[in-house]
Amino acid sequence: MWIPAQIANATVALVALTMWPPASGSMLLVPLDQDGGAAVQGALAGGAALLGAGPIPGSLVVVGDRARIAPQVAWNIVIMAAPPAGCGADVGAGRPA
């Protein structure tokens, strides 16, 4: 019984770590309701630069400082890491670094 619980805890921890937003850089703002305008206003008020729409309907990909963005966004907007594979980065072989 302990091994499945440890596996479940490890899985949850790994998912949480991969989705934790960086201190600065690309972040994904996901509104929990249909009001994506609040995400845009909060991001801009926090000094973020908008990169575009995210992979989740209503979500935004922004670049900025989490400490400045977080106090500006509404309570119903989740700030997550923006993984390049899920947020439209054009990364792959043959691309100069």
N, C-alpha and C positions, 0 to 999 in steps of 0.2 A: 504494500500500500504506500510506502514512503517513496519508492522510486517513481511511480507516476506523478505524485505530488511534486517531487523535485524537478521532474521534466517539465511539468506545467509551469512551475515558478520560473525556471530558466527561459522557457519560451516567452512568457509574458515580459520578463526583464529584457530580453533581446529585442522584442518588438518595441518596447517603450524607449530603449536607448536609440534605436534607429529612427524613431519618430520625434525625438526630443529636438526642439529647435536650437540652432547654433546661436552663440552670443552675437555674432554678426555674420551677414552673408544672405544667401537665398533662403526664404521661408515661404511656407504655404499658409495662407489665411483661409480658414474654412468656416463660413457662417453656419450656425446650427438651424437657422430659419431661412426664409427666402430673401432677407434684406442684405444683399451684397453691397449696397451703397454704404452701409455703416463700416464695412471692412475697408472700402476705398478711402473714406474720410479719415478713419483711424490710422491707416497706413501713411497717408499723406501728412497728417498732423504729427506723426512720429518721425517724419523725415525720411520715409522709405521711398524708394524708386519702384514704380510698378513695372514688372516685366511682361505680364500678360495674364490670361486666364489659366487657372489650374485644371488638373484632370477631373476634379469633382465639380459638378454643376454649382455655379455661384462662387467658386473658390478663386483666389488670386495668388500669383507668385510675385513676391516682392523681394527687394534687396535692401537691407538696412540693419540697424542695431536693435536687437530684441529689447534691450532695456528702455529704449525710447519708444518703441512701437507698442509694447504690451500695455502700458498705462493708458494709451490713447484708444485702443480698440474696445468694443463693447464686450460685456461679459459673455455673450453668446457667440463669440468668434474664437475658434481654436487656432492657436499658432503651432505649426508643425514644421519639421524639417522638410525641405523641398528636394527630394532625391532627383538627380538628373534624369534617370530613366523614366520616372513617372511624370516629370514636369516639362517634357519637351526639349531637353538639351540635345543638341546634335553632336553626340560623342560617339566615336568609333574609330576603327582602323582607317588609316589614310588621312586623318585629320591632324594638322600640325598642332603640337602642344604649345 
